[in-house]
Amino acid sequence: MIYLDNSATTHPHPEVLESYKKVADLYYANPSSVHRLGSEVERLLQQSRSQAAEWFGVQSKDVIFTSGGTEGNNMAIKGIALMHQSRGKHMITSQVEHPSVIEAYRAMESLGFDVTYLPVDSSGRVNPDDVAQAMREDTILVSVMSVNNELGTIQPIQEIGQVVEQYPKAFFHVDHVQGLGKINLSIRDCHIDMCTVSGHKIHGLKGTGALIIQNHVSLFPLLHGGSQEQGTRAGTENLPGNVAFVKALRFLMQDNDAKRNHLEEMRQYLWGEMEDIEQVVVNSPKEGAPHILNVSIPGYKPEVVIHALGQEDIFISTKSACSSKQPDVSSVLSACNLDRDSTTSALRISLSYQNTKEELAVFVKTLRKTIEQLHATMGR
């Protein structure tokens, strides 16, 4: 099997699975319980939180464990909107965000908030000048992802953060789910108030992740109940999942530069091979994230290509897994003003440092054969 859909989810690292199993088996007490077993679990929870905080360069109390990217994004957007609506009801995001951001903003619009959806250029990049022009005195939130999940576009987060920093009422939220471990991002240097990360994109487990919240930020909780997670997320903590997430972070950060170099080498190889296939158009920007390459094969439905590759035990995808079953047109590529042939035939190849160039060579050979077969079948 050749798995090239790592932006949708990754294969869990064996030691991450082992950590989850061990903690679930031995540390099953409720961390809120006052007996010795509860205290041991609470210590392990805080140890995990401290380790995560160290990697992100923040304080322990700034790390709120979540169930992943969707919860983290909703917690940040709705939490700011509902807590700080007395400051203003204007919010800003881009047209190419993940569905968990776009739909959260649309929900806020239904409650009377005013949302500006920023345009992007042909590569999917937000212009910081557009952010500056959109900012108002009643702006309370700006959300821009670090790396686009379909194109791999790297957004100018530091420049946008500098713009938002000039408005004391406004908070800056970054969806860093696709960028974690793939690009350098300093929460402090980029003036980021809230940062969403997810475990299952970094060889961790589904249902794990965190929202990094700087200590000056207060949110209206999505869940009310106990005082867990600094009172921001009520409910008994998922200790096995949190430990597994931190374990995945640890593996990710080990030899991270070498892993990213490996990803970049594979992406460059793929780029060259894709450009060499006459029917293929590369949509991703040249200077994009090292793990994502988006291409189109105009005239061929992506589902047909994906099915044909699947028959050979090779797995790629179309767009975001959260929107892949929606209508054919990619809203991200449409926002980049690409023609309809490209927006309806896009394929996403997403890599992991576990992939090899030998696997990519097999994929390229199989894709060429698939295109030839489809060409013959369709009589072109």
CORQUITA-V101158 format. One record per backbone hydrogen bond with DSSP energy under -1.0 kcal/mol. CO is the residue of the C=O (numbers start at 1). NH is the residue of the N-H. E is the energy in kcal/mol with one decimal. If there is no record, write none. Layout:
# CORQUITA-V101158
co->CO nh->NH e->E
co->CO nh->NH e->E
This chain:
# CORQUITA-V101158
co->2 nh->315 e->-2.6
co->4 nh->350 e->-2.3
co->5 nh->8 e->-1.3
co->5 nh->9 e->-1.5
co->13 nh->17 e->-2.0
co->14 nh->18 e->-2.1
co->15 nh->19 e->-2.0
co->16 nh->20 e->-2.3
co->17 nh->21 e->-2.4
co->18 nh->22 e->-2.5
co->19 nh->23 e->-2.5
co->20 nh->24 e->-2.6
co->21 nh->25 e->-1.7
co->22 nh->26 e->-2.6
co->23 nh->27 e->-2.4
co->30 nh->33 e->-2.1
co->35 nh->39 e->-2.1
co->36 nh->40 e->-2.2
co->37 nh->41 e->-2.1
co->38 nh->42 e->-2.4
co->39 nh->43 e->-2.2
co->40 nh->44 e->-2.0
co->41 nh->45 e->-2.3
co->42 nh->46 e->-2.4
co->43 nh->47 e->-2.2
co->44 nh->48 e->-2.2
co->45 nh->49 e->-2.2
co->46 nh->50 e->-2.4
co->47 nh->51 e->-2.1
co->48 nh->52 e->-2.3
co->49 nh->53 e->-2.5
co->50 nh->54 e->-2.1
co->51 nh->55 e->-1.7
co->52 nh->56 e->-1.8
co->53 nh->58 e->-2.3
co->59 nh->62 e->-1.7
co->60 nh->63 e->-1.8
co->62 nh->213 e->-3.1
co->64 nh->211 e->-2.7
co->68 nh->72 e->-2.3
co->69 nh->73 e->-2.7
co->70 nh->74 e->-2.3
co->71 nh->75 e->-3.0
co->72 nh->76 e->-2.1
co->73 nh->77 e->-2.6
co->74 nh->78 e->-2.2
co->75 nh->79 e->-1.2
co->76 nh->80 e->-1.9
co->77 nh->81 e->-2.2
co->78 nh->82 e->-2.6
co->79 nh->83 e->-1.6
co->79 nh->220 e->-1.6
co->80 nh->84 e->-2.6
co->84 nh->87 e->-1.8
co->89 nh->114 e->-3.3
co->90 nh->140 e->-2.9
co->91 nh->116 e->-2.6
co->92 nh->143 e->-2.5
co->93 nh->118 e->-3.4
co->98 nh->101 e->-2.1
co->98 nh->102 e->-2.3
co->99 nh->103 e->-2.8
co->101 nh->105 e->-2.3
co->102 nh->106 e->-2.2
co->103 nh->107 e->-2.0
co->104 nh->108 e->-1.7
co->105 nh->109 e->-2.1
co->106 nh->110 e->-1.7
co->108 nh->113 e->-2.2
co->109 nh->112 e->-1.8
co->114 nh->91 e->-2.6
co->116 nh->93 e->-2.5
co->118 nh->95 e->-2.1
co->121 nh->124 e->-2.0
co->125 nh->121 e->-1.9
co->127 nh->130 e->-1.2
co->127 nh->131 e->-1.4
co->128 nh->132 e->-2.3
co->129 nh->133 e->-2.3
co->130 nh->134 e->-1.6
co->131 nh->135 e->-1.4
co->136 nh->139 e->-1.5
co->138 nh->90 e->-1.9
co->140 nh->171 e->-1.7
co->141 nh->92 e->-2.6
co->142 nh->173 e->-3.2
co->146 nh->155 e->-2.4
co->148 nh->152 e->-1.5
co->152 nh->289 e->-3.4
co->153 nh->148 e->-2.4
co->155 nh->157 e->-2.4
co->156 nh->160 e->-2.3
co->157 nh->161 e->-2.9
co->158 nh->162 e->-1.9
co->159 nh->163 e->-1.4
co->160 nh->164 e->-2.5
co->161 nh->165 e->-2.2
co->163 nh->166 e->-1.3
co->164 nh->167 e->-2.2
co->167 nh->170 e->-1.7
co->171 nh->142 e->-2.2
co->172 nh->193 e->-2.1
co->172 nh->194 e->-1.9
co->173 nh->144 e->-1.9
co->174 nh->196 e->-2.4
co->175 nh->146 e->-2.2
co->176 nh->180 e->-1.8
co->179 nh->182 e->-2.3
co->179 nh->183 e->-2.1
co->186 nh->190 e->-2.1
co->187 nh->192 e->-2.5
co->188 nh->191 e->-1.4
co->193 nh->214 e->-2.7
co->194 nh->174 e->-2.6
co->195 nh->212 e->-3.1
co->196 nh->176 e->-1.9
co->197 nh->210 e->-1.9
co->199 nh->202 e->-1.8
co->199 nh->204 e->-1.9
co->200 nh->10 e->-2.2
co->203 nh->13 e->-2.5
co->208 nh->199 e->-2.5
co->209 nh->66 e->-2.1
co->210 nh->197 e->-2.5
co->211 nh->64 e->-2.0
co->212 nh->195 e->-2.0
co->214 nh->217 e->-2.3
co->223 nh->234 e->-1.0
co->228 nh->233 e->-1.2
co->229 nh->232 e->-2.3
co->237 nh->239 e->-1.5
co->238 nh->242 e->-2.8
co->239 nh->243 e->-2.8
co->240 nh->244 e->-2.2
co->241 nh->245 e->-2.3
co->242 nh->246 e->-2.1
co->243 nh->247 e->-2.2
co->244 nh->248 e->-2.3
co->245 nh->249 e->-2.2
co->246 nh->250 e->-2.1
co->247 nh->251 e->-2.1
co->248 nh->252 e->-2.3
co->249 nh->253 e->-2.3
co->253 nh->256 e->-1.2
co->255 nh->259 e->-2.0
co->256 nh->260 e->-2.5
co->257 nh->261 e->-2.3
co->258 nh->262 e->-2.1
co->259 nh->263 e->-2.2
co->260 nh->264 e->-2.6
co->261 nh->265 e->-2.4
co->262 nh->266 e->-2.0
co->263 nh->267 e->-2.5
co->264 nh->268 e->-2.6
co->265 nh->269 e->-1.9
co->266 nh->270 e->-2.6
co->267 nh->271 e->-2.9
co->268 nh->272 e->-2.2
co->269 nh->273 e->-2.1
co->270 nh->274 e->-3.0
co->271 nh->275 e->-2.3
co->274 nh->277 e->-1.3
co->277 nh->280 e->-1.6
co->281 nh->296 e->-2.9
co->285 nh->288 e->-1.2
co->291 nh->351 e->-2.9
co->293 nh->349 e->-2.8
co->294 nh->283 e->-3.0
co->294 nh->284 e->-1.5
co->295 nh->347 e->-3.7
co->296 nh->281 e->-2.8
co->297 nh->300 e->-2.0
co->301 nh->305 e->-1.6
co->302 nh->306 e->-2.9
co->303 nh->307 e->-2.3
co->304 nh->308 e->-2.2
co->305 nh->309 e->-2.5
co->306 nh->310 e->-2.4
co->307 nh->311 e->-1.6
co->309 nh->312 e->-1.3
co->309 nh->314 e->-2.0
co->310 nh->313 e->-1.8
co->313 nh->2 e->-2.7
co->315 nh->4 e->-2.9
co->317 nh->348 e->-3.1
co->320 nh->323 e->-2.0
co->323 nh->326 e->-1.7
co->330 nh->334 e->-2.2
co->331 nh->335 e->-2.0
co->333 nh->338 e->-1.9
co->334 nh->337 e->-2.0
co->339 nh->343 e->-2.2
co->340 nh->344 e->-1.8
co->343 nh->330 e->-1.6
co->345 nh->297 e->-1.4
co->347 nh->295 e->-2.6
co->348 nh->317 e->-2.0
co->349 nh->293 e->-2.4
co->350 nh->6 e->-1.6
co->352 nh->355 e->-2.2
co->356 nh->360 e->-1.7
co->357 nh->361 e->-2.1
co->358 nh->362 e->-1.7
co->359 nh->363 e->-2.3
co->360 nh->364 e->-2.8
co->361 nh->365 e->-2.2
co->362 nh->366 e->-2.4
co->363 nh->367 e->-2.8
co->364 nh->368 e->-2.5
co->365 nh->369 e->-2.0
co->366 nh->370 e->-2.6
co->367 nh->371 e->-2.6
co->368 nh->372 e->-2.2
co->369 nh->373 e->-2.3
co->370 nh->374 e->-2.6
co->371 nh->375 e->-2.5
co->372 nh->376 e->-2.1
co->373 nh->377 e->-2.5
co->374 nh->378 e->-2.3
co->375 nh->380 e->-2.5
